[in-house]
Amino acid sequence: MDRIVVTGGRELNGTIPIAGAKNACLALMPATLLTDEPLTLSNAPRLADIDTMTLLLRALGAEVSRLDEGRVIAMSSHALSSHRAEYDIVRRMRASILVLGPLLAREGVAEVSLPGGCAIGARPVDLHLQALEAMGAEIDLVEGYVHARAPRGGLRGARIRFPFVSVGATENTLMAATLARGTTVIENAAREPEIVDLARCLTAMGARIEGAGTDTITVEGVDRLHGATHSVIIDRIELGTYMIAPAITGGTVRFPGARRDILGAFIDKLEEAGVAVDDIEGGLAVTRRGDRARAVEVVTAPYPGFPTDLQAQMMALLATADGVSTLEERIFENRFMHAPELMRMGAKIDVHGGTARVTGVERLKGAPVMATDLRASVSLILAGLGAEGETVVSRVYHLDRGYERLEEKLGACGAAIERIGE
Ligand code: EPZ
């Protein structure tokens, strides 16, 4: 298994290109199941999770070609051969559940393995199922699989109010609603930029959607959707991750194509921590103001709040900030696995329930570390960039799920980072 070795202490200066958003692409790909015409996505990221979704769609009978070195995904679902998403694929990636709504809407029937829990929490899919039931689907759980069947004549539009915000449940419901009979109103919908991107693509396919990006989305069902070509939005979590790098090491890094509006509260917190985020032509540039960042209080929340997917990376920054910071995790119950690893590097962190108290130290020290999820792993790389000596991060396959060419991107800005095979 590969490891990544980071030798800390180098200032970062340069430009980092940001890929298309993993989490947008994972919702956009299943949209192919809604139409028998081709759907083509450009600006796709080249990541292990995209390979997994490719496998899943192919297993359902969709044709999926990766062109232009994987940047373009050309899909066609003119003849589906299966409506069953097997455990073997779903257990590898929870986003597999996003085939449920489209399959059910198009085929009238779907069997999708329940994903099960994962390292960051239990992550049930009850809201996805309740929404589809409200649209008339009959749902049974059979031997670990969700068996869903649409009523005769197809899914019906419904008024659905989610008790709390769920990105995946909003996406599944939105896709299913495009082909339902009548009007669907989704209240307390997720407002993430990835939802807006999905709605843009569905609209290009002929769907009638209003309100994406607000907490109420209205969908008028249509009889059929057609093909489209869509460019995937940039990855705000990859962007936020790399914005933290110069905040830890010093230096200035430019991000072409970066937009403030997709970063929500993250950008405010970064600025509050003493990091300058400047508008440059066609993008943003990030520079740390003083010698050390300043302590801040962070509470994760659905967009436009501070994203849970940047909490671990922010902790890496705050580990060496001046003062005592608090990070409250409100989305997932077990998302502090990076804390004990950062502590092995000398960070002072107390975790009580969903809150971590971080007392900034002047400098971390390199150590061998590992983590059990994607964002936790990258937070250790970031911490290593600022630490004294060598940090060796194992279980690199987590990183490959969400960051393409990480070593290359950071290395181009002056980081001493390399991947070594075992
Ligand atoms: C999406 O997961 C992202 N994944 C996650 O990205 C991200 O952390 C999360 O949204 C929150 O922003 C993709 O888009 C593929 P949720 P999702 O449904 O849709 C609970 C990353 O690192 N819940 O918004 O699964 C759930 O357990 C990742 O890239 C239910 O209880 O998240 C969680 O506590 C990991 N029942 C909360 O809601 C449900 O039916 C929010 O989850 C659905 C969710």
Boltz pocket constraint, residues with backbone or C-beta under 6 A from the ligand:
constraints:
  - pocket:
      binder: B
      contacts: [[A, 22], [A, 23], [A, 24], [A, 26], [A, 94], [A, 95], [A, 121], [A, 122], [A, 123], [A, 124], [A, 125], [A, 126], [A, 127], [A, 128], [A, 129], [A, 165], [A, 166], [A, 167], [A, 168], [A, 169], [A, 308], [A, 309], [A, 330], [A, 331], [A, 332], [A, 333], [A, 374], [A, 375], [A, 402]]
      max_distance: 6.0
